[in-house]
Amino acid sequence: MRKIWKIIKIVALAISAALVLLLVYEIATFPRVRRLKDANPETTAMIEIRAREARERGEQPRRVQQWMPLERISPNLQRAVLAGEDSNFTTHHGFDYEAIQKAWDQAQRDAAKEAKEAGEDQSGWIPAMPSFKRGASTVTQQLAKNLYLSSERSFVRKAREAAITYFIEKNLPKRRILEIYLNVIEWGDGVYGAEAAARTYFGKSAANLTAQEAAFLSAIIPNPRTEFNPRLHPKRVARRQRIILRGMPSVRLP
């Protein structure tokens, strides 16, 4: 009996030691999000993933990006992005699953209704529509993933995303969160940030985007390379653009 307790004690100590080491590792590798208050990120996990994918295909990675302060990004685009991705951005603290679920349900009904009225075959686009939902992620959660995390789906990654989201909201004002988000997200193959997107699609600065143009750019955010690629799926993008335009007037900016 004494021998069994000794073995149990050794196992418990080993587990405790492993947990301590894991905790130390997490602390040592956890992103220092406070630095983002004053310093713009030089790269992101998403940009590095795309560069690696390009090299694996034998291609030269493409990166078009030009940082713009929030005041030089059209309020139309700010409203459009929040209307499409996170309408309660100014009032939540990083997590707003219930509101986003409601927005998703309404967007799905509206899109299905418009497609039916247009006489379109819905069989080709309904399976892709969950991209509207984007996993019920707020802008802050999306930013946490974009900046620091891989695209794998696991409990550990989601837990890390939640922790980073919390610290982003705790350390950065809403305007800074939105500014970073608008400057790093993917808007096409090798196109990152609002300024590059505006010049790529409309040949103008992000400061001068109209409401229609802003809603178009917001419409393709969920997956601009495939499911919401405007060249591959123009009708799908147009439907989402119309939904976003209707929601823009009620969006509150930080």
Phi, psi and omega per residue, in radians:
M1 nan -0.745 3.127
R2 -1.086 -0.631 3.138
K3 -1.151 -0.683 3.126
I4 -1.108 -0.794 3.126
W5 -1.096 -0.603 3.110
K6 -1.137 -0.720 3.117
I7 -1.138 -0.754 3.122
I8 -1.055 -0.721 3.138
K9 -1.103 -0.743 3.137
I10 -1.116 -0.766 3.131
V11 -1.096 -0.757 3.136
A12 -1.093 -0.727 3.116
L13 -1.124 -0.685 3.141
A14 -1.144 -0.733 3.118
I15 -1.131 -0.740 3.131
S16 -1.091 -0.728 3.133
A17 -1.119 -0.714 3.128
A18 -1.111 -0.712 3.132
L19 -1.160 -0.674 3.105
V20 -1.124 -0.763 3.113
L21 -1.100 -0.700 3.109
L22 -1.107 -0.727 3.116
L23 -1.113 -0.761 3.116
V24 -1.076 -0.742 3.127
Y25 -1.086 -0.787 -3.126
E26 -1.083 -0.737 3.132
I27 -1.134 -0.736 -3.095
A28 -1.180 -0.588 -3.069
T29 -1.747 -0.039 -3.085
F30 -1.192 2.344 -3.103
P31 -1.021 2.452 3.090
R32 -1.585 1.382 -3.008
V33 -1.159 -0.382 -3.133
R34 -1.046 -0.498 3.132
R35 -1.080 -0.426 -3.103
L36 -1.236 -0.164 3.100
K37 -1.082 -0.644 -3.049
D38 -2.103 -0.291 -3.060
A39 -2.075 2.322 3.075
N40 -1.391 2.464 3.121
P41 -1.141 2.334 -3.138
E42 -1.284 -0.513 3.094
T43 -2.704 3.121 3.106
T44 -2.407 2.876 3.081
A45 -1.051 -0.692 3.134
M46 -1.084 -0.802 3.141
I47 -1.079 -0.722 -3.138
E48 -1.190 -0.643 3.088
I49 -1.104 -0.801 3.128
R50 -1.116 -0.663 3.108
A51 -1.128 -0.720 3.120
R52 -1.148 -0.709 3.105
E53 -1.081 -0.703 3.130
A54 -1.130 -0.766 3.135
R55 -1.116 -0.634 3.110
E56 -1.157 -0.456 3.076
R57 -1.525 0.017 -3.124
G58 1.387 0.371 -3.115
E59 -1.914 2.775 3.054
Q60 -1.447 2.183 3.141
P61 -1.001 2.428 -3.138
R62 -1.932 2.353 3.116
R63 -2.542 1.919 3.068
V64 -1.970 2.027 -3.057
Q65 -2.757 2.367 3.077
Q66 -2.458 2.020 -3.056
W67 -1.211 2.365 3.088
M68 -2.284 2.320 3.035
P69 -1.105 2.723 -3.040
L70 -1.025 -0.643 -3.116
E71 -1.176 -0.212 3.098
R72 -1.836 0.244 3.028
I73 -1.945 2.216 -3.048
S74 -0.892 2.326 3.012
P75 -0.985 -0.484 3.072
N76 -1.024 -0.768 -3.136
L77 -1.236 -0.691 3.099
Q78 -1.021 -0.812 3.134
R79 -1.143 -0.739 -3.101
A80 -1.102 -0.752 -3.123
V81 -1.150 -0.739 3.117
L82 -1.206 -0.627 3.091
A83 -1.094 -0.644 -3.107
G84 -1.484 -0.498 -2.991
E85 -2.004 -0.536 -2.971
D86 -2.918 1.359 -3.021
S87 -1.190 -0.366 3.129
N88 -1.782 0.427 -3.066
F89 -0.925 -0.718 -3.045
T90 -1.303 -0.291 -3.042
T91 -1.907 -0.338 -3.136
H92 -1.594 3.013 -3.129
H93 -1.977 0.608 3.085
G94 1.994 -0.427 -3.083
F95 -2.294 2.228 -3.084
D96 -2.633 0.979 -3.013
Y97 -1.103 -0.722 -3.064
E98 -1.118 -0.794 -3.127
A99 -1.139 -0.703 -3.132
I100 -1.214 -0.607 3.081
Q101 -1.095 -0.730 3.113
K102 -1.126 -0.730 3.134
A103 -1.110 -0.701 3.114
W104 -1.098 -0.797 -3.137
D105 -1.043 -0.774 -3.131
Q106 -1.171 -0.737 3.134
A107 -1.087 -0.683 3.128
Q108 -1.136 -0.740 3.122
R109 -1.135 -0.769 3.141
D110 -1.092 -0.776 -3.117
A111 -1.134 -0.728 3.133
A112 -1.128 -0.696 3.131
K113 -1.123 -0.803 -3.131
E114 -1.125 -0.695 3.133
A115 -1.132 -0.689 3.137
K116 -1.160 -0.759 3.134
E117 -1.120 -0.544 3.133
A118 -1.429 -0.079 3.140
G119 1.237 0.479 -3.108
E120 -1.521 2.644 3.063
D121 -1.349 1.956 -3.062
Q122 -1.417 -0.177 -3.058
S123 -1.102 -0.460 -3.084
G124 -1.469 -0.280 -3.046
W125 -2.107 -0.325 -3.138
I126 -1.004 -0.754 -3.141
P127 -1.049 -0.472 -3.103
A128 -1.535 -0.185 -3.038
M129 -1.088 -0.462 3.103
P130 -0.962 -0.274 3.078
S131 -1.114 -0.373 3.034
F132 -1.017 -0.664 -3.026
K133 -1.312 -0.571 3.115
R134 0.920 0.673 3.075
G135 1.197 0.398 -3.130
A136 1.026 0.623 -3.088
S137 -1.664 2.399 3.016
T138 -1.373 2.994 3.082
V139 -1.016 -0.707 -3.120
T140 -1.153 -0.711 3.084
Q141 -1.130 -0.742 3.105
Q142 -1.074 -0.705 3.129
L143 -1.127 -0.734 3.115
A144 -1.013 -0.812 3.134
K145 -1.153 -0.790 -3.103
N146 -1.062 -0.737 -3.069
L147 -1.296 -0.689 -2.861
Y148 -2.221 -0.235 -2.913
L149 -2.105 2.805 3.071
S150 -1.428 3.080 -3.129
S151 -1.617 0.085 -3.139
E152 -1.133 2.640 3.110
R153 -1.879 1.894 3.127
S154 -2.681 2.805 3.136
F155 -1.107 -0.686 -3.122
V156 -1.097 -0.760 -3.133
R157 -1.158 -0.706 3.123
K158 -1.144 -0.651 3.111
A159 -1.147 -0.712 3.093
R160 -1.139 -0.712 3.095
E161 -1.043 -0.758 -3.141
A162 -1.096 -0.747 -3.139
A163 -1.130 -0.781 3.138
I164 -1.128 -0.703 3.103
T165 -1.007 -0.788 3.135
Y166 -1.020 -0.816 -3.083
F167 -1.275 -0.536 3.041
I168 -1.090 -0.839 -3.140
E169 -1.141 -0.595 -3.108
K170 -1.260 -0.584 -2.994
N171 -1.823 -0.308 -3.069
L172 -2.106 2.443 3.026
P173 -1.220 2.778 -3.075
K174 -1.020 -0.702 -3.121
R175 -1.099 -0.650 3.123
R176 -1.221 -0.680 3.090
I177 -1.047 -0.824 -3.127
L178 -1.147 -0.684 3.125
E179 -1.057 -0.829 3.140
I180 -1.112 -0.795 3.141
Y181 -0.965 -0.855 -3.091
L182 -1.179 -0.327 -3.119
N183 -1.680 -0.188 -3.063
V184 -2.098 -0.292 -3.050
I185 -1.220 2.742 -3.081
E186 -1.442 2.297 3.127
W187 -2.205 0.388 -3.134
G188 2.616 -3.126 -3.116
D189 -1.158 1.820 -3.135
G190 1.352 0.158 -3.124
V191 -1.831 2.045 -3.071
Y192 -2.232 2.239 3.066
G193 1.616 2.787 -3.030
A194 -1.119 -0.721 -3.082
E195 -1.145 -0.796 3.117
A196 -1.105 -0.681 3.139
A197 -1.142 -0.791 -3.122
A198 -1.084 -0.718 -3.126
R199 -1.296 -0.584 3.131
T200 -1.190 -0.802 -3.021
Y201 -1.607 -0.485 -3.034
F202 -2.249 -0.041 3.102
G203 1.107 0.544 3.129
K204 -2.495 2.965 3.112
S205 -1.290 2.686 3.086
A206 -1.102 -0.360 3.128
A207 -1.194 -0.392 -2.993
N208 -1.924 0.274 -3.102
L209 -1.227 2.390 3.048
T210 -1.403 3.000 3.111
A211 -1.083 -0.731 3.125
Q212 -1.086 -0.799 -3.134
E213 -1.147 -0.712 3.131
A214 -1.118 -0.734 3.124
A215 -1.132 -0.621 3.081
F216 -1.086 -0.839 -3.131
L217 -1.110 -0.684 3.096
S218 -1.142 -0.620 -3.094
A219 -1.094 -0.505 -3.049
I220 -1.655 -0.059 -3.084
I221 -0.968 -0.742 -3.059
P222 -0.924 -0.659 3.090
N223 -2.901 1.414 -3.030
P224 -1.224 -0.210 -3.105
R225 -1.629 -0.429 -3.079
T226 -2.280 -1.467 -2.988
E227 -1.085 -0.557 3.120
F228 -2.103 0.572 3.009
N229 -1.273 2.053 -3.055
P230 -1.117 -0.384 3.098
R231 -1.375 -0.556 -3.128
L232 -1.540 -0.616 -3.044
H233 -2.347 1.112 -3.081
P234 -1.086 -0.635 -3.125
K235 -1.214 -0.682 3.110
R236 -1.104 -0.759 3.121
V237 -1.133 -0.728 -3.134
A238 -1.102 -0.680 3.105
R239 -1.084 -0.810 -3.135
R240 -1.176 -0.623 3.088
Q241 -1.029 -0.755 -3.139
R242 -1.128 -0.712 3.124
I243 -1.095 -0.756 -3.139
I244 -1.136 -0.734 3.112
L245 -1.011 -0.682 3.133
R246 -1.182 -0.526 -3.110
G247 -1.532 -0.286 -3.061
M248 -1.035 -0.732 -3.084
P249 -1.068 -0.463 -3.080
S250 -1.606 -0.019 -3.109
V251 -1.398 2.357 3.102
R252 -1.735 2.253 3.135
L253 -1.579 2.588 3.115
P254 -1.259 nan nan
